[in-house]
Amino acid sequence: MPDDSFDLGLVESHLVMLNGYIALISYYGETATFYISILGEIGVKESWTKLFIVGSLSTVERPIGAGKKGNILFMTKDDELVCFDLGTQKIVELGFEGDMCQMVSGMYPTLLYSP
């Protein structure tokens, strides 16, 4: 789980499915840092395992979802859709912005889960 020294009122959190696990993506706006944790056992608070700390993504605003291949879809502050690859730790711009971004983000399970 994220560092307890942060004010939880300043944290934006999202539950997603990541590689078959329930995952929590927590975004700390003050530091532009994301913590990605997975739940080992439902109902057991201590079973959360921190997988990644992704820092200094100042252009990224909020996560939208996650795919089976370790990709996380984010919306940027400029209203663009980007994909973060957990394996390579790189952001890939998907070429969608504005209204088109909303349409594509609504279809993200199809885009990210396709073989």
N, C-alpha and C positions, 0 to 999 in steps of 0.2 A: 504494500500500500504506500501511498505518498508520504513524504516526510511530515510528521506531526507538527513541526514548527511553523507551517504555513497556516494562515487564516483560512479556514474552510469556506468562509463566505466569499472568498475571492477565487474559488476553484469552480471551473465548469466541468462536469463529469458526464460521461456517456457510457452506457452499457451496450456492447456489441458482441457478436459471435466472431471469434478469431481462431482459425484452425480447429474448429470443433469445440472450443472452450468459451465459457462466458468470460468476457474481458471488460475491464474498466479502463477507459481512457480519461485521464484527469488532466486538465489544462490549467496551468498557472499563468495568468496573463501578465503579472508583474515581471516574470522572468522569461516569458515565451517558451516555457518548458512543458512537455507532455510526459506523463508517467503512464505506462501501459502495464497493467497487472492482469493475471488470469486467476480464476477461481478454481481451486483444486477439488473442493467438496462443498456441495450446496448445504447451507446452514451452519458452516463452520467458519467463523470470522478469521481464524488464524490460518486458514488454508489459502489465502490470497498470496500469490507469488509475483513479485515485481519482475517483469521481463525486460523492459527497456525504459531508459530515461532518454528522451529525445529533446535536446536543448537548443535554444537560440533559433527557433523558427519564427522569426519576427513577422514574416509576411502571412503566416498561417493563422486563421481565426478560430475555426472550430472543426472538429471531426464530424463526418457524415456517416461513415460506416467502415466495415472491414471485410476483406475477402479471404478465401481459403489459402491463397498463396502468400500471405504475409503482407498484403497491401492495405493501406488505410487511406481512405478518400477524405480529403479536407477541402474546405472552402477557404479562400484567402481573403485578406482585408480588401483586395481590389475586386472581389466578387468573381474570382476565377476558380475553376476546379482543378485540384492537383492530387496526385497520388504519391504517397510516401511508401517506399519499399523498405520493409524492416530488415530484409537480408542485406541490401546494399547501403541502407541508411541514406538514400538519395530521394529527392523530390523530382517527380516528373510532371511537367505541365501537360494537361490533357487537351488544351486548345478550346475549352468551353468557358464562356463568361456571360455575365448578365442573365437575361431571361433563359437563354439556352442552358445555362448552368443549372437552373432550377429543374428543367425538364430532365436533363441527364442525371442529376442527383436523385430524382425520383425513380430512375431506372437502375440505380447502382447495383442492386443485388444481381441483376442479369449481367451487367458489365463485369463485375468482379468475380462472380461465381462460375462463369462459363469456362469449360475445359480448354 
